[in-house]
């Protein structure tokens, strides 16, 4: 009967701590044995994966409760799992702590048992369009117990990782020239950009339509008519997985009056 009551209490904590928020003491990772955290960023720059692990040294435990929180404006939780085999365990992936989101985890053994490994592993994706910044991942161990004995209580650990991509800026120094092929558009290359889209209009404040895209810092607009004036803008973009793009502001419009192709060749 006592075991049943304790089991219900521990597993019920994943919903209870959603509202209460227990006090914790910040501790350096080196001083936190038998609990440790590891944060890593891997994968493509356009689709990085952040992995956060809360690890346990070989320790005798009967039950425990913990939560991991993150900034939902920067990261989205993809998966959370516990890798140590407990007789019962319960996740709450809707845990909240102020403006931070998170996942809480409770687990129980009927009898004390030595366990070792990842208490919880959480993977995140970085939200599309997040600019380069540091973001904190926080693990709060409310309690690890061996029967009536506290192994760890009110332990708070924080890891900071750098995610996101450099801010995109409007392309600079856009210049136009005419060649035998058409209008040549060039601009300064931005290391933060994956590519550029070129827009054209018949007037400075008119409607601009797409004439083409390129991964380089120049583009040739072939389909032009002589004695016509064209206005051009260039927009940089970053390419993400699933064909998602984030765009910069447009460059200032620049114009050119197209001469005849022969005049372009002989320079008159």
N, C-alpha and C positions, 0 to 999 in steps of 0.2 A: 504494500500500500504506500509506504514512504517513497519507494523508488518511482512509483507511478505518479505521485504528486510532484516530485522533483523533475521528472521527465516533462510533465505538462508545463511546469513553470519555466524551465530552460527553453523549450521550443517555443513557448508563447512569447518569449522576450523579443523575437524577431519582429513581431507586430507592436509590442509595447514600446520598444526603444524608438520606434518611428515617431513617437510623440513626446517622449520624456527627455532624452538627451542627458546622459550621465556625465559627471565631471571626470576630467582626465588630466594627467600630468605629462608634459612634453619631455621626452627622453631622447638622447642621442642614440642612433642605431647601435653603436658599439657597446652601449650600456644596457641593451634591451634583452639580453639572453634570458630565457630560451627562445624568444620570438625575434625574428628578423624580417626585413622587407627588401625586395629587389624590384626596381623599376627599369624597364628597357623600352626603347623605341626601335622598331625594325620595319622592313618593307620598303616599298617605293616612296619617293618623295611625294608623289601625287596621291598615294594611298597608304600612309603609314599606319602601323599597328602599335599601340601602347599596351604593354603587358605589366601587370602589377601582381606580385606574389607576396603573400604573408606566410613565412616559413616557421616551422617549429623544430627546435633541436629535440633529440630523444628525451621525452618527458612523460612521466606517469600522470594521466588525467582521467577524469570521469566525465567532465562536461566543460563547455565554454561558450562564450558569446562575444562576437566582434562585429565591426562594421568598417567598410572602406568608403570614403567619400571623394568626390571629384567635382570639378566645375562643369556643369552641363552646357555652358555657353561655348566651351572649348572641346569637350569630349562627349562621345556617346557610348554607353555601355553596350557591348556586343554579346559577351558571354561571361558568366560567373559560375565557378564550380569549386567544390572541395575535393581534394585528392587523398586525404587521409580517411580511411574506412572507419566510420563510427556506426554504432548500431542504429542510431536515428539522427537525422540532420534536417535542417529547415532553412531555406533561403527566403529573404524578402528583398526583391530587386527594386522596390519602390521606397527605400529608406530615404529620409530627408533630414538635413541638418542646416537650418537657415536657408540660404540660397544654394547650398550644395546638395547634389543628388548622391545616391550611393546604393550599396547592397549590404545587408546585414546577414549574419550567419550564426546559427546556434546548432550545437551538436552534443550528443549524450552517449556515454557507455554505462551499462548497468554497474559494472565493476571497474575499478581503476586498472588502466592498461598503459603500457609504454607505447607511445606512438611517435612517429617522426615523419616529416615531409611538409608538403604545401597545405596549410590550413585552408587557404582560399587563393585561387588564381582568377584574376579578372582581366579581360581583354577589352580594349576600347578602340574606336576609330576616331580620328581627328575630324572635326566638323569641317565641311567644305568652306573655303574662303577664310579660315582662321589665319590671321597674320602672325608672323613669327613672335613667339613669346614663351615665357616660362609658366608652367602651371603645376599646382601642388596636388599630390595624391596623399591621402591621409588614412592611416589605419588606427583604429581605436579598439583596443582589447578591453572590453568591459570586465571580463573575468575568465580565467582558466582555473579549474578546480580539480583537486584530487580528493573526492569525498567532501569532508567539511573543511579541508585545508585549501587556502588560496595559493595557487602557483604564481599567477600574475593577476593584478587587478588595476583598473584605471590607468592603462598604459597607452600613450599617444605617440605615434610615429609619423613623420612626414618626409616624403621624397618629392623632389622637384625635377621635372623633365622639361626639355625645350621641344616645342612642337610648332607646327604652322610653317608658312612660307613667307619670304620677304614681301613687303608691301609693293603692290604694282603702282607705278606712276604713269601719268600720261606721257606718251612718246615725245622726245625732245628733238629740236633742230630738224624738223621735217623740211626737206628741200625738194624742188621739182626741176626737172630738165626735160628737154625733148630730144628724142633720138629717132632714127629711122623706123624703129618699132612702135613708137608711141610716146607716152609720158612716163618718165622714170621718176619714181618716188623713193626717197631715201630718208633714213632717220637714225638716231643714235640707238644702239642695241642696249637692251635692259637685261642683265643677267637673271632677274627674277621672272622674266616672261618666257613662256613656252612658244609663243607665236604672236602674230599681229593680224588684224583685219583692217583693210583699207576701204574707206568710204569716199563717195564722190557726189557732188551736187553741181547744178548749173548756176547756183547763186550762193553767196556767202551764208545767208540765213535761210536757205531753202532746205528741202528735204534731202537728206543724204542716204544713198543706197549703197549696198555692199558691192564692190567690184572684184574683191578677191582676198585671200588669206595667204600668209607665208610664215615659215619658221625663221626666215632670215630678216635682215633689216633693210630690205629693198624690195620693190615690186614694180613691174612694168604694166601699165594700163594700155593695152593694145588698141582697144576699140574706142578711138577718138576721131573727131571730125575737125578739119582745118577751119581756121577763123572762129573757133569756139573757145570760150573761156570756161575752165573747169576749176572747181574748188575741191580740195582733198583734206580729209582728216584720217588719222591713224589711231587705232585702239589696240593696246596690248592685252593679252589674256594668259591665264594659267589653266592648264588642262588637268582635270581630275578624272578618276575612274568613272565609269558609267556615262561617259560623254558629257560630264558636267564641266562648265567653264566659269571662271571668274574674270571679269573685265575691268580694265582701268578706265579712268576718265579719257575722253578723246583729246587729241592734240589740238592746238589752235589751227583753224583753217588756213590753208595756203592756196594760192591760185596760179594758173598759167594760161596764157592764150596760145592755142595750138596754131603753128604755122603749117605751110605745106610740107610734105615729107621731103621734097627736094631742098627747100630752104633749111630744113633741119640737117641735111647731109652736108651742104656747102657752107653752113653757118651764117646765112643771111636771114 
